[in-house]
Amino acid sequence: MQVNIAVLTVTDTRNIDTDKSGGILVKKINEQNHKLIDRKIVKDEKNEIKKILSEWTKKDNIDVIIRYS
């Protein structure tokens, strides 16, 4: 069964190039034949996090959201 996943990294210091944990998650998602629907990096600001999560929860094509710091 393929699972559609979105990954949200909350950080004030990392970006796509330096987000090692996010890169590992993406690699594992692909290795297990799941589908990465979206990946975002956001600063540790409550309103920004809520905005992204709100957008993602409205999408029918996202089954799982992984949020980490």
Secondary structure, DSSP 8 states (H G I E B T S, - for coil): ---EEEEEEE-SS--TTT-HHHHHHHHHHHHTT-EEEEEEEE-S-HHHHHHHHHHHHT-TT--EEEEE-
